[in-house]
Amino acid sequence: MGKSLFARMLSVYILIIVVSFTLVGGIFFEMLKNQYLEKQMDRMIAGAQEINAWATENYYARLSNDDFRQRLFDKAASEDTVIWLVSGRLQRIYMIVDPEQKSTMEEGLTYESTLEILNYTRKGYSFRQTSDDSRMFKGPVVTVAVPLTVDNNYVGAIIVHKEMKDLEINALFGQVFLPLALTMAVATALVFVLSRHIVKPIRDISFGAMELARGNYDWRVKPTTRDEIGELAVAFNRMAEELKLQDSLRNTFIANVSHELRTPLASVQGFIQGMLDGTIEPEDRDKYLEIVLAETKRMSTLISDLLNLAKIESGKFPMEYSEFDINELLRRCLLMFEQRIEEKHIDVSVDLCEEKINVWADEDRISQVITNLIDNAVKFTGEGGQIKVWTFCTENKVHVNIADTGIGIPAEDQPYVFERFFKVDKSHSQGTPGTGIGLSIVKRIIAQHGETIGLQSEMGKGTTFTFTLTRSMPSPEPKQRGKVT
């Protein structure tokens, strides 16, 4: 098993912290070291200038040679330095004060090591240098020099050496990297806490996904942030709600379909059994055969609707586009329900915005849409109710409206009317046949046309469905029928 997201995040963050702090610490240490060396060199130069004043006193016999040497010895011993007095005229070292025996002189080395210094000091400049490789000292050394003058006359140079190890550079290292190490430890702890805080909601979502896979659609993730992870948690909860709804609709659908199939099958079985065993008299057989035929037709319609829904959702529902008159189609669809309308004494009014309105669509599929909507209107409208069909036109659209004065649809059910397997609350539609497939098919047919459908409903006052179609604009050449899948 690979590393977890938490382990990878923590490793990356710690690596970034270590690299960043090491670079910053190294740069800061070098800056501090250079600043420290400059200050030490300033002190050594000040000491060398003090020695020049002693040399002047010695030259005028105000300071004896022994006292002069003793002062040099004491100064070198107290400051851990090696002091050279170099003759500018002879270009050689004629006095070395090295109390701790820190340097080693070799033959031929005097001229080589002092020539550059004499060239600097002869011009009145002070000299500064750090060297990692010195043949006279055991390790890195800092060297400074000032002109040796008497009455402003250049006579040589005063050179002061000090080994790096005596400058306590290591103490600087501790002063820089110890606080950085402590800061790094605190930053690592904060990164650990932050990584756990970031990863926790992701773990919760992962655990929630496994719960959904087990069928627990009530599991929810609590959003703890307002960033992308928080948005992911909100999206997960919406998905869980949708899955729960779909699962509920599916269960309701299965129950409805089972009921719709079981009831007519039981009737058909009973009637046929009655005919076979003689319970039903021969003169009554035609009547019961008509009932059996009606029940089989109803089951055939139900199965056909299920197959159509499956085809639409799989994208294998072909569309045969053509130009036709939507007004004529509305009239033909209404005539199909003439007998049912008369039986319920329903008043039907038709108000079409133009005498003829040509649209570009699949006539058979739009006929299925209109038939389904009118069927619902007749089904849910009571005795003596009203059904109104009207259209209104815009520049390139036709808005078809089918309204009834039926029982209406509860507000809480309206957002789900077009969902698969949905059937309005049984308490509002008890005894009304249907499985909740028709409007789902209607919605998907209209969507395949690239059009819209909506509804307005109020309990006890009725429902209005409105859908749009694209008008077929007049053109010099007639449009050809087209098949779209």
Disulfide bonds with the S-S distance in Angstrom:
Cys353-Cys393 2.33
